Amino acid sequence: MKQIIYKDKKDFERFFIYILKEQKNYPSVKLVSYCILPNHFHFIVQATETGLQISDFMRKIQGSYAMYFKTRYKNETGLIKTPVFEGRFKAKLIDDEPYLFQCMLYVNYNAQKHQIVNNIADYPYTSYHQIIGRQARDIISADDINQDFMKLDFTQIDLAELEF
């Protein structure tokens, strides 16, 4: 089992601060959708330019959060020697709209899939709330994609089929 890397609300909020900071540093990387769980996270990102922006963006977010985590929790357990994140992030190319929507469903419903909550509406650390308009869109972008995503019938979702 993966280690818990977001132990409380402060940890989740700190991770969001790093995301917002790096979005300003990497304007060509758009966060389309996300879900942050206690032991891992999922992002769907869009690069508007070619190059290494996504890798740099992810490295900065993970590196900043890892330093915060190790500093915050070293007094509990002594020096933390293991990596906070297990290896390099995994990436898959999303090259068509149906697959994009499948991935967005998978990402946003991940907390429900892992039985952290019974209803996605009860989980605060997902882009679902921003996509449907319950929260300001201060983290996600790509409004054209999210507008089309909102047209999906969320009542007909079979969580068992959400794989990528």
Secondary structure as GFF3:
##gff-version 3
##sequence-region A 1 164
A	DSSP	alpha_helix	9	25	.	.	.	ID=ss1
A	DSSP	beta_strand	29	36	.	.	.	ID=ss2
A	DSSP	beta_strand	41	47	.	.	.	ID=ss3
A	DSSP	alpha_helix	53	77	.	.	.	ID=ss4
A	DSSP	alpha_helix	97	108	.	.	.	ID=ss5
A	DSSP	alpha_helix	110	113	.	.	.	ID=ss6
A	DSSP	three_ten_helix	120	122	.	.	.	ID=ss7
A	DSSP	alpha_helix	128	131	.	.	.	ID=ss8
A	DSSP	alpha_helix	143	150	.	.	.	ID=ss9
A	DSSP	three_ten_helix	154	156	.	.	.	ID=ss10
A	DSSP	three_ten_helix	159	161	.	.	.	ID=ss11
###
